[in-house]
Amino acid sequence: MSIQPGNLIKTTRARIGCPKGTLGLVTERLVGSDSGIVIYVVALQGTFPWPHYRARRFIEQDLEVVS
């Protein structure tokens, strides 16, 4: 399944401040002009109280679609 903005995702790799299995919502899909690498901007759940959140960038191999 292809990742699109609006998808609920789960991280598949731990990062500093973001443990493996953290849920988030994809907000943007960015494509590198030279390399063609796709980067997803994800609003992570539980990082800050509403309406603030931390947006992190991930590549597709580090994400898994939940719904």
N, C-alpha and C positions, 0 to 999 in steps of 0.2 A: 504494500500500500504506500502510495506517495504521500509525503508530508506536505501539507498546505497550511497557510495561515488559518487559525481557528481550530486546529486539531489539538486535542489534549494529548500530551506526550509524557513519557517517563525516560529519565536519563539512564543510560546503560554503562556509564563510566563515571567514577568519582572525580571531582575536581575540588580545589580549595574552596570551602564555603558552600559546596553543593554535593552532598553524598549521593552515591549510586541509588537509583530508584526514586529520586525527587520528581514530583509531578509539576507540570507547567503547561502554559498555553502558548502556542506559536503565534507571534504577532506580526512578523515580517519574514520574507524570503529574499535574500540578497544573493546576487550572482556576480562573481568577479569578472571584470571585463576582459582581462588578459588570460587568466587561468581557467575560467569557467567553473571554479569551485563554488558550490552552493552553500551558503551560510544561513542558518535560521536564528532569528532573534526570538528568545523565549522568555516569557514572564513567569518566573518561578514561584510556586506556591509556598507560603510560609516564610518568606524571607523578610518581609516588612508588613506592618499593619496596613489595611485598606485605607485610603486609596493609593498608597505608595507600594511599589513592588520593585524588585531588582530584575532588570532585563539582562540576560547573558546571551552570548553568541555560541552556537554549537554547529558542528558539521553533522551531516546525516547519519554517519556511522555511530554517533554518540547518542542517538535518539531512537525511541521505539514508540509507535503510535498506539495509544490506549483506545481512543474513539474518534 
